[in-house]
């Protein structure tokens, strides 16, 4: 695999192999080997006191698990110490079967204790949609984040050959086409379905 440089990222966007919409400011968003993505205005907050346990095999434990919050462009979201929330990128990302994306937080926010993904930093070939951000605050001080701010960076690698079965609705990929922060659908995994049948 080969990591794309800024010049190659622009080439692939122009060729239609990668789509970042809206790409509001190429000059500030395209970095030497990545694309900065902005924070959307929708969040999911976990309802901690109402939920005793989240059981990946039991879809009922996911009911009422979160509350949706939508901010206006001028408003800020306060991420409290040790809090975990789901956010979403402002941009919709579309990657062809020839490429794979890797999501990382921006260093400037990491230095404040803000993490943008707990494990899900991998964007599959063929993915199309906004990216759900797994935001947490490792700091002991609350940190404000704002819709529209650059919050993470997406690097793109070219595969040695296109994926034979890219991420798609045809594969029943759980998050294809998402437009909002999306709670885990792990209960749809076959091994979780099998466990419920026991």
C-alpha positions in Angstrom: 0.0 0.0 0.0 1.1 3.5 -0.7 0.1 6.6 1.4 -1.2 9.4 -0.8 0.6 12.8 -0.7 -1.3 16.1 -1.0 -0.8 16.2 -4.7 -2.0 12.7 -5.1 -5.1 13.3 -2.9 -6.1 16.2 -5.2 -5.5 14.1 -8.2 -7.8 11.3 -6.9 -10.5 13.8 -5.9 -10.4 15.3 -9.4 -10.6 11.8 -10.9 -13.6 11.0 -8.7 -12.0 8.1 -6.8 -12.2 10.0 -3.5 -15.0 12.4 -2.7 -15.1 14.8 0.3 -18.3 16.8 0.3 -18.4 19.6 1.1 -14.7 20.3 0.9 -15.0 23.9 2.1 -11.4 25.0 2.0 -8.8 22.9 0.1 -6.0 25.2 1.2 -6.6 24.6 4.9 -8.0 21.1 4.8 -5.6 19.3 2.5 -2.4 18.6 4.5 0.9 17.1 3.3 -0.5 13.6 3.5 -4.1 13.8 4.8 -7.4 15.7 4.6 -8.7 17.6 7.7 -12.4 16.8 8.3 -14.7 19.1 10.2 -17.0 18.5 13.1 -20.7 18.3 12.3 -23.5 19.7 14.6 -25.1 16.4 15.7 -24.1 14.4 18.8 -25.3 11.3 20.7 -25.0 11.5 24.5 -25.1 8.3 26.5 -27.9 8.1 29.2 -25.7 6.7 31.9 -28.0 6.7 34.9 -30.8 4.9 33.0 -28.7 2.1 31.6 -27.2 -0.7 33.8 -25.4 -2.6 31.0 -24.9 -2.6 27.3 -25.1 -6.2 26.0 -23.9 -6.6 22.4 -26.1 -9.6 21.9 -29.3 -7.9 23.2 -30.7 -5.2 21.0 -33.1 -4.2 23.8 -30.2 -2.8 25.9 -29.6 -0.3 23.1 -33.1 1.1 23.3 -33.1 4.6 24.9 -29.3 4.3 25.3 -28.6 7.8 23.9 -30.1 11.2 23.5 -29.6 13.2 20.3 -28.3 16.8 20.5 -28.2 19.2 17.5 -26.3 22.4 17.8 -26.5 25.7 15.9 -23.4 26.8 14.1 -22.5 29.4 16.8 -23.0 27.0 19.7 -20.3 24.9 21.4 -20.4 21.4 22.8 -18.7 20.9 26.2 -17.0 17.5 26.5 -16.6 16.9 30.2 -13.7 15.0 31.8 -13.8 11.2 31.1 -17.0 11.7 29.1 -17.7 9.6 25.9 -20.0 10.9 23.2 -20.6 10.2 19.5 -20.2 13.0 17.0 -20.1 13.1 13.2 -18.0 14.6 10.4 -19.5 17.5 8.5 -18.2 16.0 5.3 -19.6 12.9 3.6 -16.7 10.7 2.5 -16.8 8.3 -0.5 -13.8 6.1 -1.2 -13.5 3.8 -4.2 -12.6 0.1 -4.0 -9.0 1.0 -4.8 -8.3 2.9 -1.5 -8.6 2.6 2.2 -8.8 5.5 4.7 -7.3 5.9 8.2 -8.8 8.4 10.6 -6.7 10.1 13.3 -7.3 13.0 15.7 -5.6 16.4 15.2 -2.5 16.9 17.3 -3.8 20.3 18.5 -6.9 18.7 20.1 -5.0 15.6 21.3 -2.8 18.0 23.3 -6.0 19.1 25.1 -7.0 15.5 25.8 -9.6 15.1 23.1 -9.6 11.7 21.3 -11.8 11.3 18.2 -11.9 7.5 17.8 -11.5 4.8 20.4 -10.8 2.0 17.9 -12.7 2.7 14.6 -10.1 4.6 12.7 -10.3 2.4 9.6 -12.4 3.5 6.6 -13.1 0.5 4.3 -12.7 0.5 0.5 -16.1 1.4 -0.9 -17.3 3.3 2.2 -19.8 6.1 1.5 -21.2 8.3 4.3 -20.3 10.6 7.1 -17.9 9.3 9.7 -19.1 8.7 13.3 -16.6 10.1 15.7 -16.0 8.3 19.1 -15.1 11.4 21.1 -13.7 11.3 24.6 -12.0 13.7 26.9 -9.0 12.2 28.7 -8.3 15.6 30.5 -9.5 16.5 34.0 -10.8 19.8 32.6 -13.8 20.2 30.3 -13.0 21.1 26.7 -15.3 23.0 24.2 -15.6 21.8 20.6 -17.4 23.6 17.9 -19.4 22.6 14.8 -17.3 23.4 11.7 -14.0 23.1 13.4 -11.3 20.9 11.9 -11.4 17.9 14.3 -9.7 14.9 12.6 -7.5 14.0 9.7 -8.1 11.3 7.1 -5.1 9.8 5.4 -5.7 7.6 2.2 -3.7 4.6 1.1 -3.9 3.0 -2.3 -4.4 -0.8 -2.3 -2.2 -3.0 -4.5 -5.4 -4.0 -6.2 -9.1 -3.0 -5.8 -11.0 -4.8 -3.0 -13.0 -7.7 -4.5 -15.8 -7.2 -2.0 -15.8 -3.5 -1.1 -17.9 -2.1 1.8 -21.4 -1.7 0.5 -25.1 -2.1 1.0 -24.8 -5.3 -1.1 -22.6 -6.8 1.7 -25.1 -5.6 4.3 -22.4 -3.3 5.7 -24.0 -1.8 8.8 -22.9 1.8 8.4 -22.9 2.4 4.7 -24.7 5.7 3.8 -24.9 7.0 7.3 -25.6 10.7 7.6 -25.7 11.2 11.4 -23.7 9.9 14.4 -24.7 6.3 14.5 -24.8 4.1 17.6 -23.2 0.6 17.4 -25.2 -2.0 15.4 -23.0 -4.8 16.8 -26.2 -6.8 17.7 -26.6 -7.4 13.9 -23.3 -9.3 13.7 -23.9 -12.9 12.9 -22.2 -14.2 16.0 -24.4 -12.0 18.2 -27.5 -13.2 16.3 -26.3 -16.8 16.9 -25.9 -16.1 20.6 -29.5 -14.9 20.9 -30.8 -18.2 19.4 -29.2 -20.3 22.2 
